[in-house]
Amino acid sequence: ELGGNNAFVVLEDADVEAAASAGAFASFQFQGQVCFATGRHIVHRSVADDYVGLLAEKAQRLRLGDPFREEVDLGPIVNEQQLARVDGIVRRSVDAGARVVTGGEHDGLFYRPTVLADVTTHHAAWREEVFGPVAPVITFDSDDEALALANDSEYGLTGAVYSRSISRGLALAQQIRSGMVHVNDQTVNDEATIPFGGMGASG
C-alpha cells in the first residue's frame, strides 16, 4: 500500500470537458478508495468555473448503492471509521472556508461524490489523503504556480496534466515529483509492464 494525494493539473488550454470527465473518474471511481485516486484538482483560474461546474454535474449523476444488488456507479465507504474520517475532512475544510458545490452528505456508509471549491493549501482536504469520493479544487495563474501546488505534498505517487499541447504537458509532467505522471489521462491508471512506485511518503 502506497499513500497518495495525487495532483490533477488542468492548464488553460486543456479540453475542459475531457479533463472534467477524467477528473471525475479519478476522484470518484472505487469511492476514491484507491491509493492513486486524484486528491487535488489544480485548475487554471480562467477555466476553473467551467471545470467545477462540469465536475459537479458528473458527480450528481452518479448512483450510489449496493453493487451486488443494484445497477449503481458507487458503493459504500469501507467502514464507519473511514466514513467519519472522510466527512470530518470535508467539514473541517468547509469550516475553514472551502465551499461544497455538491455532495458533502451521506446515507449510512454511502457518501455522495463531493466537489469542493475555494480550496486553499491550508485546508484539510488539500493536505490530507482523503481516501473517499471528494474532489477539492484549487486555482492557479501560471505554470510555475501549478507546479509548486502539484509538488506541495509529502506524497508523490502519481499525477496528471491536461493540455492541448503535448510538449507543454510533458514539460510540466517531468517536473512533478511523482513516481508516475500521465498527460491527458487520469491518475487511476497503470500498466502491468511498467514499474510502479512512488516518491516521498509514497515510496
Phi and psi in degrees as GROMACS dihedral restraints (atoms count N, CA, C in turn):
[ dihedral_restraints ]
;  ai    aj    ak    al  type     phi  dphi    fc
    3     4     5     6     1  -117.8    20    10
    4     5     6     7     1   119.6    20    10
    6     7     8     9     1   -64.9    20    10
    7     8     9    10     1   154.6    20    10
    9    10    11    12     1  -157.1    20    10
   10    11    12    13     1   151.0    20    10
   12    13    14    15     1  -141.0    20    10
   13    14    15    16     1    73.5    20    10
   15    16    17    18     1   -80.2    20    10
   16    17    18    19     1   139.5    20    10
   18    19    20    21     1   -91.7    20    10
   19    20    21    22     1   137.4    20    10
   21    22    23    24     1  -124.0    20    10
   22    23    24    25     1   104.0    20    10
   24    25    26    27     1   -98.4    20    10
   25    26    27    28     1   127.5    20    10
   27    28    29    30     1  -116.9    20    10
   28    29    30    31     1   108.6    20    10
   30    31    32    33     1   -78.9    20    10
   31    32    33    34     1   165.5    20    10
   33    34    35    36     1   -68.1    20    10
   34    35    36    37     1   -18.7    20    10
   36    37    38    39     1   -96.6    20    10
   37    38    39    40     1    11.3    20    10
   39    40    41    42     1   -73.1    20    10
   40    41    42    43     1   157.0    20    10
   42    43    44    45     1   -75.8    20    10
   43    44    45    46     1   101.4    20    10
   45    46    47    48     1   -66.4    20    10
   46    47    48    49     1   -36.6    20    10
   48    49    50    51     1   -63.2    20    10
   49    50    51    52     1   -45.6    20    10
   51    52    53    54     1   -65.4    20    10
   52    53    54    55     1   -40.9    20    10
   54    55    56    57     1   -63.6    20    10
   55    56    57    58     1   -42.9    20    10
   57    58    59    60     1   -65.9    20    10
   58    59    60    61     1   -37.4    20    10
   60    61    62    63     1   -62.8    20    10
   61    62    63    64     1   -46.3    20    10
   63    64    65    66     1   -65.9    20    10
   64    65    66    67     1   -41.7    20    10
   66    67    68    69     1   -63.6    20    10
   67    68    69    70     1   -39.2    20    10
   69    70    71    72     1   -64.7    20    10
   70    71    72    73     1   -46.1    20    10
   72    73    74    75     1   -58.8    20    10
   73    74    75    76     1   -45.6    20    10
   75    76    77    78     1   -69.8    20    10
   76    77    78    79     1   -27.7    20    10
   78    79    80    81     1   -91.0    20    10
   79    80    81    82     1   -31.7    20    10
   81    82    83    84     1  -105.2    20    10
   82    83    84    85     1   -25.9    20    10
   84    85    86    87     1   -58.6    20    10
   85    86    87    88     1   140.5    20    10
   87    88    89    90     1    61.1    20    10
   88    89    90    91     1    25.4    20    10
   90    91    92    93     1    57.7    20    10
   91    92    93    94     1    25.8    20    10
   93    94    95    96     1    71.8    20    10
   94    95    96    97     1     9.9    20    10
   96    97    98    99     1   -95.9    20    10
   97    98    99   100     1    50.4    20    10
   99   100   101   102     1  -135.7    20    10
  100   101   102   103     1   149.7    20    10
  102   103   104   105     1   -65.1    20    10
  103   104   105   106     1   -26.6    20    10
  105   106   107   108     1  -105.5    20    10
  106   107   108   109     1    25.0    20    10
  108   109   110   111     1   -63.3    20    10
  109   110   111   112     1   153.1    20    10
  111   112   113   114     1   -74.4    20    10
  112   113   114   115     1   121.9    20    10
  114   115   116   117     1  -105.6    20    10
  115   116   117   118     1   -16.6    20    10
  117   118   119   120     1  -141.7    20    10
  118   119   120   121     1   116.8    20    10
  120   121   122   123     1   -96.8    20    10
  121   122   123   124     1   115.6    20    10
  123   124   125   126     1  -110.7    20    10
  124   125   126   127     1   105.1    20    10
  126   127   128   129     1  -123.5    20    10
  127   128   129   130     1   133.8    20    10
  129   130   131   132     1   -59.5    20    10
  130   131   132   133     1   138.0    20    10
  132   133   134   135     1   -55.1    20    10
  133   134   135   136     1   -34.9    20    10
  135   136   137   138     1   -69.4    20    10
  136   137   138   139     1   -21.7    20    10
  138   139   140   141     1  -117.1    20    10
  139   140   141   142     1     5.5    20    10
  141   142   143   144     1   -64.1    20    10
  142   143   144   145     1   -43.2    20    10
  144   145   146   147     1   -61.9    20    10
  145   146   147   148     1   -44.5    20    10
  147   148   149   150     1   -63.2    20    10
  148   149   150   151     1   -43.9    20    10
  150   151   152   153     1   -62.6    20    10
  151   152   153   154     1   -47.8    20    10
  153   154   155   156     1   -61.5    20    10
  154   155   156   157     1   -42.0    20    10
  156   157   158   159     1   -61.5    20    10
  157   158   159   160     1   -45.3    20    10
  159   160   161   162     1   -66.1    20    10
  160   161   162   163     1   -41.0    20    10
  162   163   164   165     1   -62.0    20    10
  163   164   165   166     1   -42.5    20    10
  165   166   167   168     1   -65.5    20    10
  166   167   168   169     1   -40.5    20    10
  168   169   170   171     1   -59.7    20    10
  169   170   171   172     1   -43.3    20    10
  171   172   173   174     1   -66.9    20    10
  172   173   174   175     1   -40.0    20    10
  174   175   176   177     1   -62.5    20    10
  175   176   177   178     1   -41.1    20    10
  177   178   179   180     1   -67.9    20    10
  178   179   180   181     1   -24.4    20    10
  180   181   182   183     1   -83.2    20    10
  181   182   183   184     1   -12.7    20    10
  183   184   185   186     1   -75.0    20    10
  184   185   186   187     1   134.5    20    10
  186   187   188   189     1   -96.8    20    10
  187   188   189   190     1   133.2    20    10
  189   190   191   192     1  -105.6    20    10
  190   191   192   193     1   146.2    20    10
  192   193   194   195     1   163.3    20    10
  193   194   195   196     1  -171.1    20    10
  195   196   197   198     1   -81.8    20    10
  196   197   198   199     1   109.8    20    10
  198   199   200   201     1   -67.6    20    10
  199   200   201   202     1   -13.6    20    10
  201   202   203   204     1   -76.5    20    10
  202   203   204   205     1   -25.8    20    10
  204   205   206   207     1  -117.9    20    10
  205   206   207   208     1   -16.2    20    10
  207   208   209   210     1  -133.9    20    10
  208   209   210   211     1   160.0    20    10
  210   211   212   213     1   -84.3    20    10
  211   212   213   214     1    96.8    20    10
  213   214   215   216     1  -132.5    20    10
  214   215   216   217     1   169.0    20    10
  216   217   218   219     1  -100.4    20    10
  217   218   219   220     1   -34.2    20    10
  219   220   221   222     1  -131.3    20    10
  220   221   222   223     1   144.6    20    10
  222   223   224   225     1  -101.2    20    10
  223   224   225   226     1  -156.7    20    10
  225   226   227   228     1   -87.9    20    10
  226   227   228   229     1   163.7    20    10
  228   229   230   231     1   -69.8    20    10
  229   230   231   232     1   150.3    20    10
  231   232   233   234     1   -61.5    20    10
  232   233   234   235     1   -35.9    20    10
  234   235   236   237     1  -161.9    20    10
  235   236   237   238     1   174.6    20    10
  237   238   239   240     1   -66.2    20    10
  238   239   240   241     1   -33.5    20    10
  240   241   242   243     1   -63.5    20    10
  241   242   243   244     1   -43.1    20    10
  243   244   245   246     1   -71.9    20    10
  244   245   246   247     1   -35.8    20    10
  246   247   248   249     1   -58.7    20    10
  247   248   249   250     1   -45.7    20    10
  249   250   251   252     1   -62.9    20    10
  250   251   252   253     1   -36.5    20    10
  252   253   254   255     1   -66.4    20    10
  253   254   255   256     1   -47.8    20    10
  255   256   257   258     1   -59.5    20    10
  256   257   258   259     1   -49.7    20    10
  258   259   260   261     1   -63.9    20    10
  259   260   261   262     1   -36.8    20    10
  261   262   263   264     1   -65.0    20    10
  262   263   264   265     1   -40.1    20    10
  264   265   266   267     1   -63.7    20    10
  265   266   267   268     1   -43.0    20    10
  267   268   269   270     1   -63.4    20    10
  268   269   270   271     1   -46.9    20    10
  270   271   272   273     1   -64.6    20    10
  271   272   273   274     1   -41.6    20    10
  273   274   275   276     1   -64.8    20    10
  274   275   276   277     1   -37.1    20    10
  276   277   278   279     1   -67.5    20    10
  277   278   279   280     1   -41.7    20    10
  279   280   281   282     1   -65.7    20    10
  280   281   282   283     1   -42.2    20    10
  282   283   284   285     1   -60.1    20    10
  283   284   285   286     1   -28.6    20    10
  285   286   287   288     1   -91.3    20    10
  286   287   288   289     1     1.0    20    10
  288   289   290   291     1   123.0    20    10
  289   290   291   292     1    -8.2    20    10
  291   292   293   294     1   -69.9    20    10
  292   293   294   295     1   158.8    20    10
  294   295   296   297     1  -120.5    20    10
  295   296   297   298     1   129.1    20    10
  297   298   299   300     1   -79.7    20    10
  298   299   300   301     1   116.6    20    10
  300   301   302   303     1   -84.4    20    10
  301   302   303   304     1   -40.8    20    10
  303   304   305   306     1  -155.7    20    10
  304   305   306   307     1   154.4    20    10
  306   307   308   309     1    87.8    20    10
  307   308   309   310     1  -143.1    20    10
  309   310   311   312     1    74.9    20    10
  310   311   312   313     1    19.8    20    10
  312   313   314   315     1  -146.1    20    10
  313   314   315   316     1   166.3    20    10
  315   316   317   318     1  -148.9    20    10
  316   317   318   319     1   159.5    20    10
  318   319   320   321     1  -124.9    20    10
  319   320   321   322     1   103.6    20    10
  321   322   323   324     1    62.8    20    10
  322   323   324   325     1  -132.1    20    10
  324   325   326   327     1   -85.0    20    10
  325   326   327   328     1     2.4    20    10
  327   328   329   330     1   -93.0    20    10
  328   329   330   331     1   104.6    20    10
  330   331   332   333     1   -96.4    20    10
  331   332   333   334     1   125.8    20    10
  333   334   335   336     1   -63.7    20    10
  334   335   336   337     1   137.7    20    10
  336   337   338   339     1   -54.2    20    10
  337   338   339   340     1   129.7    20    10
  339   340   341   342     1  -121.7    20    10
  340   341   342   343     1   132.6    20    10
  342   343   344   345     1  -114.6    20    10
  343   344   345   346     1   124.7    20    10
  345   346   347   348     1  -110.2    20    10
  346   347   348   349     1   130.1    20    10
  348   349   350   351     1  -112.9    20    10
  349   350   351   352     1   174.6    20    10
  351   352   353   354     1    58.4    20    10
  352   353   354   355     1    32.8    20    10
  354   355   356   357     1   -79.8    20    10
  355   356   357   358     1   143.6    20    10
  357   358   359   360     1  -121.0    20    10
  358   359   360   361     1   170.4    20    10
  360   361   362   363     1   -70.9    20    10
  361   362   363   364     1    -7.4    20    10
  363   364   365   366     1   -91.2    20    10
  364   365   366   367     1   -10.9    20    10
  366   367   368   369     1   -77.6    20    10
  367   368   369   370     1   147.0    20    10
  369   370   371   372     1   -58.8    20    10
  370   371   372   373     1   -36.1    20    10
  372   373   374   375     1   -66.2    20    10
  373   374   375   376     1   -21.0    20    10
  375   376   377   378     1   -87.3    20    10
  376   377   378   379     1   -43.0    20    10
  378   379   380   381     1   -81.0    20    10
  379   380   381   382     1   -30.3    20    10
  381   382   383   384     1  -107.3    20    10
  382   383   384   385     1   151.2    20    10
  384   385   386   387     1   -75.2    20    10
  385   386   387   388     1   112.0    20    10
  387   388   389   390     1   -72.7    20    10
  388   389   390   391     1   -44.3    20    10
  390   391   392   393     1    57.2    20    10
  391   392   393   394     1    47.3    20    10
  393   394   395   396     1  -160.1    20    10
  394   395   396   397     1   173.7    20    10
  396   397   398   399     1   -79.8    20    10
  397   398   399   400     1    67.2    20    10
  399   400   401   402     1  -127.3    20    10
  400   401   402   403     1   131.6    20    10
  402   403   404   405     1  -120.2    20    10
  403   404   405   406     1    93.7    20    10
  405   406   407   408     1   -79.8    20    10
  406   407   408   409     1   133.2    20    10
  408   409   410   411     1  -116.9    20    10
  409   410   411   412     1   126.5    20    10
  411   412   413   414     1  -121.8    20    10
  412   413   414   415     1   151.7    20    10
  414   415   416   417     1  -109.4    20    10
  415   416   417   418     1   159.4    20    10
  417   418   419   420     1  -144.1    20    10
  418   419   420   421     1   167.4    20    10
  420   421   422   423     1  -117.9    20    10
  421   422   423   424     1   -19.1    20    10
  423   424   425   426     1  -140.5    20    10
  424   425   426   427     1   160.3    20    10
  426   427   428   429     1   -61.8    20    10
  427   428   429   430     1   -36.8    20    10
  429   430   431   432     1   -62.4    20    10
  430   431   432   433     1   -40.5    20    10
  432   433   434   435     1   -67.3    20    10
  433   434   435   436     1   -39.9    20    10
  435   436   437   438     1   -61.2    20    10
  436   437   438   439     1   -42.1    20    10
  438   439   440   441     1   -64.8    20    10
  439   440   441   442     1   -43.2    20    10
  441   442   443   444     1   -61.9    20    10
  442   443   444   445     1   -40.2    20    10
  444   445   446   447     1   -66.9    20    10
  445   446   447   448     1   -43.8    20    10
  447   448   449   450     1   -59.7    20    10
  448   449   450   451     1   -36.2    20    10
  450   451   452   453     1   -89.3    20    10
  451   452   453   454     1     2.8    20    10
  453   454   455   456     1   -86.5    20    10
  454   455   456   457     1    64.2    20    10
  456   457   458   459     1  -159.2    20    10
  457   458   459   460     1   147.4    20    10
  459   460   461   462     1   -70.9    20    10
  460   461   462   463     1   -19.7    20    10
  462   463   464   465     1   -89.2    20    10
  463   464   465   466     1   161.4    20    10
  465   466   467   468     1  -159.3    20    10
  466   467   468   469     1    61.7    20    10
  468   469   470   471     1   -92.4    20    10
  469   470   471   472     1   -61.3    20    10
  471   472   473   474     1  -147.6    20    10
  472   473   474   475     1   169.6    20    10
  474   475   476   477     1  -163.4    20    10
  475   476   477   478     1   178.1    20    10
  477   478   479   480     1  -153.8    20    10
  478   479   480   481     1   151.3    20    10
  480   481   482   483     1  -133.8    20    10
  481   482   483   484     1   131.3    20    10
  483   484   485   486     1  -111.9    20    10
  484   485   486   487     1   125.4    20    10
  486   487   488   489     1  -159.5    20    10
  487   488   489   490     1   147.2    20    10
  489   490   491   492     1   -73.8    20    10
  490   491   492   493     1   -15.5    20    10
  492   493   494   495     1   -99.0    20    10
  493   494   495   496     1   109.5    20    10
  495   496   497   498     1   -62.8    20    10
  496   497   498   499     1   -40.4    20    10
  498   499   500   501     1   -64.2    20    10
  499   500   501   502     1   -39.1    20    10
  501   502   503   504     1   -69.0    20    10
  502   503   504   505     1   -42.0    20    10
  504   505   506   507     1   -61.8    20    10
  505   506   507   508     1   -43.0    20    10
  507   508   509   510     1   -64.9    20    10
  508   509   510   511     1   -41.0    20    10
  510   511   512   513     1   -61.2    20    10
  511   512   513   514     1   -40.9    20    10
  513   514   515   516     1   -72.2    20    10
  514   515   516   517     1   -41.7    20    10
  516   517   518   519     1   -58.4    20    10
  517   518   519   520     1   -38.5    20    10
  519   520   521   522     1   -67.5    20    10
  520   521   522   523     1   -15.3    20    10
  522   523   524   525     1  -100.8    20    10
  523   524   525   526     1    -4.2    20    10
  525   526   527   528     1   -81.7    20    10
  526   527   528   529     1   127.9    20    10
  528   529   530   531     1   -79.4    20    10
  529   530   531   532     1    90.2    20    10
  531   532   533   534     1  -157.2    20    10
  532   533   534   535     1   151.0    20    10
  534   535   536   537     1   -66.0    20    10
  535   536   537   538     1   -29.3    20    10
  537   538   539   540     1  -150.2    20    10
  538   539   540   541     1   134.8    20    10
  540   541   542   543     1  -134.0    20    10
  541   542   543   544     1   130.2    20    10
  543   544   545   546     1   -99.3    20    10
  544   545   546   547     1   147.3    20    10
  546   547   548   549     1  -112.3    20    10
  547   548   549   550     1   122.3    20    10
  549   550   551   552     1    58.0    20    10
  550   551   552   553     1    43.4    20    10
  552   553   554   555     1  -153.7    20    10
  553   554   555   556     1   169.5    20    10
  555   556   557   558     1   -93.8    20    10
  556   557   558   559     1   174.8    20    10
  558   559   560   561     1   -81.4    20    10
  559   560   561   562     1   -22.6    20    10
  561   562   563   564     1   -86.1    20    10
  562   563   564   565     1    71.8    20    10
  564   565   566   567     1  -158.2    20    10
  565   566   567   568     1   133.7    20    10
  567   568   569   570     1  -151.9    20    10
  568   569   570   571     1   167.0    20    10
  570   571   572   573     1  -120.3    20    10
  571   572   573   574     1   132.7    20    10
  573   574   575   576     1   -62.0    20    10
  574   575   576   577     1   -22.8    20    10
  576   577   578   579     1   -89.0    20    10
  577   578   579   580     1    -3.5    20    10
  579   580   581   582     1  -111.6    20    10
  580   581   582   583     1   130.4    20    10
  582   583   584   585     1   -55.0    20    10
  583   584   585   586     1   139.8    20    10
  585   586   587   588     1  -129.4    20    10
  586   587   588   589     1   117.3    20    10
  588   589   590   591     1  -161.2    20    10
  589   590   591   592     1  -179.8    20    10
  591   592   593   594     1  -127.1    20    10
  592   593   594   595     1  -178.0    20    10
  594   595   596   597     1  -124.7    20    10
  595   596   597   598     1   165.8    20    10
  597   598   599   600     1    59.6    20    10
  598   599   600   601     1  -134.9    20    10
  600   601   602   603     1   -72.6    20    10
  601   602   603   604     1    -5.4    20    10
  603   604   605   606     1   -91.7    20    10
  604   605   606   607     1    -1.8    20    10
